């Protein structure tokens, strides 16, 4: 059994999203909410952006009553761009901030969930090298590596999407939806 | 430091001024503003514009009203408040002054 699509209410519009597209949408708005944390107009700006996303998706959708795919959502989000707070300097203006980069997983361009990309970014190593090491460890540990990967995947926060970054492939989008599901289950259990 | 990295903050600072100018012309909604800026050095995106407009509204420089549209949901049309008009005039004046200074100096 598999969920095919999710119906989402975006401000004044209601649209159907493919599972992977919905996961991407969730991460876009989670990041936007983080960027706007503490902003007195956070709710209003998010509502404006929801409407912008809905309008963009409607414009791009192939069929009238169809489902928004990840391939349709991605260019829509790129046109809208990530949320920039006026007056605050962007990350690109402060190369020094890279020195304090947190350990995160990077969904954009990931193979599975982005753990290797995150580790590569954290340690300043080539991601291919990290992936080769991960595969070697998989054999050396007789599969124990899978457990380590799963734990990191569930624990590491997601790096915010970068403007003009690579798209999220299907598997990382699914894994992200899965992690979101597990985290929400865990939080209901602990509450 | 590259030239671009010095120019980017200038553009960023001037975007607010340009948005005030566009909103000052006539009442506009966000796609109008994006279109006016597209193709210029100040081309921007909704992700930047909505937070900026919210800030301007909080500073009582712009206000918006809902207007029905032929297609889709009602739209927010922005226009300048009296404070906004005064600030735009002051910014315009200041901009002309520094422009003159920049072209006069060094000659």
Interface residues (C-beta under 8 A of the other chain):
Chain A: X11 X12 X13 X32 X36 X39 X40 X41 X44 X45 X48 X49 X51 X52 X55 X58 X79 X80 X81 X82 X83 X84 X85 X86 X87 X89 X92 X93
Chain B: X5 X8 X9 X16 X30 X44 X45 X46 X47 X48 X50 X51 X52 X54 X55 X57 X58 X72 X73 X74 X76
